[in-house]
Amino acid sequence: MPVTDIYDEQYVASLFDRMSSTYGVANYLTSFGFTERWRKRCVAMINWRAENICCYDLMSGMGEIWVSVMAASPQSTKIIGIDISTEMNARAMDQIIDNPDRKLSILTANALDSDIPDGVADVIVSSFGLKTFSDPQLKILAAEVARILRPGGQFSFIEISKPPNPVLRTLLMFYLKYIVPLIGYFFMKDATSYRMLGVYTVSYGNSEGFCTYLREAGLTTTYVSDFFGCATGARGHKPKV
Ligand SMILES: C[S@@+](CC[C@H](N)C(=O)[O-])C[C@H]1O[C@@H](n2cnc3c(N)ncnc32)[C@H](O)[C@@H]1O
């Protein structure tokens, strides 16, 4: 039997295509509001004071972070979501329709290999899109962040992570491995897809490795940790030359 490469881009895209009809509800039910808090925290890491900011949301899903970006930034801010899943993007369209007074758009693309021009982004944000990348892919992503950002541009990433405290880690892993798939099964009849979120989180660990890759790519980077390391990420900027 062939071994499935869980980091294959097409595998990941079809996983999220399948989950798209239930991801929003499942995310809300299973996170007890933590994911929303962490998205807000991710957005709060950025200085949004300028006008006409060009903000890329990588691995944008259904545009879940856009509400927080819109609340924090001037109306002139342009938000461009990038996601590989056509079904997630179709659902992000609802947000575009619901916010005609804001400049929102989506690009169906692989964030590791996109046509986004060099140096166009004032800001890059990303919530919960790191775990489905392997270590080599995270390195490529870091280089892409450095390429897309303009000098002086800011970035902020957040991801669910394995906390260092063994008790908390055991509880969180039990929850991700068994409870989330159970909720996935009862509410969405899809335990298998939701079980994968736990598999990816275990393998991701935390954002230290990604921070190293961002620094290697020339970005000024600070490691971010919330709720005893249950969410970690990276924030920083591209130095002006
Ligand atoms: C867990 S969801 C996160 C969605 C959203 N950002 C949030 O806050 O909930 C991860 C998203 O990353 C997307 N994704 C995974 N690999 C990708 C890639 N190589 N390029 C672009 N999007 C990708 C998936 O399609 C999915 O919509």
PDBQT file of the ligand as one rigid body, heavy atoms in Angstrom, charges set to zero:
ROOT
HETATM    1  C1  LIG A 301      -6.072  25.303   9.700  1.00  0.00    +0.000 C 
HETATM    2  S1  LIG A 301      -6.535  26.245   8.284  1.00  0.00    +0.000 S 
HETATM    3  C2  LIG A 301      -6.368  27.887   8.893  1.00  0.00    +0.000 C 
HETATM    4  C3  LIG A 301      -7.367  28.819   8.272  1.00  0.00    +0.000 C 
HETATM    5  C4  LIG A 301      -7.436  30.216   8.855  1.00  0.00    +0.000 C 
HETATM    6  N1  LIG A 301      -6.218  30.971   8.608  1.00  0.00    +0.000 N 
HETATM    7  C5  LIG A 301      -7.780  30.243  10.329  1.00  0.00    +0.000 C 
HETATM    8  O1  LIG A 301      -7.363  31.170  11.036  1.00  0.00    +0.000 OA
HETATM    9  O2  LIG A 301      -8.544  29.370  10.787  1.00  0.00    +0.000 OA
HETATM   10  C6  LIG A 301      -5.101  26.067   7.277  1.00  0.00    +0.000 C 
HETATM   11  C7  LIG A 301      -5.302  26.582   5.850  1.00  0.00    +0.000 C 
HETATM   12  O3  LIG A 301      -4.033  26.559   5.181  1.00  0.00    +0.000 OA
HETATM   13  C8  LIG A 301      -4.274  26.233   3.824  1.00  0.00    +0.000 C 
HETATM   14  N2  LIG A 301      -3.009  25.761   3.229  1.00  0.00    +0.000 N 
HETATM   15  C9  LIG A 301      -2.318  24.659   3.565  1.00  0.00    +0.000 A 
HETATM   16  N3  LIG A 301      -1.206  24.542   2.800  1.00  0.00    +0.000 NA
HETATM   17  C10 LIG A 301      -1.194  25.626   1.986  1.00  0.00    +0.000 A 
HETATM   18  C11 LIG A 301      -0.307  26.087   0.979  1.00  0.00    +0.000 A 
HETATM   19  N4  LIG A 301       0.796  25.400   0.631  1.00  0.00    +0.000 N 
HETATM   20  N5  LIG A 301      -0.574  27.252   0.368  1.00  0.00    +0.000 NA
HETATM   21  C12 LIG A 301      -1.704  27.960   0.682  1.00  0.00    +0.000 A 
HETATM   22  N6  LIG A 301      -2.593  27.558   1.606  1.00  0.00    +0.000 NA
HETATM   23  C13 LIG A 301      -2.345  26.407   2.259  1.00  0.00    +0.000 A 
HETATM   24  C14 LIG A 301      -5.371  25.191   3.899  1.00  0.00    +0.000 C 
HETATM   25  O4  LIG A 301      -6.060  25.037   2.664  1.00  0.00    +0.000 OA
HETATM   26  C15 LIG A 301      -6.261  25.762   5.002  1.00  0.00    +0.000 C 
HETATM   27  O5  LIG A 301      -7.301  26.547   4.500  1.00  0.00    +0.000 OA
ENDROOT
TORSDOF 0
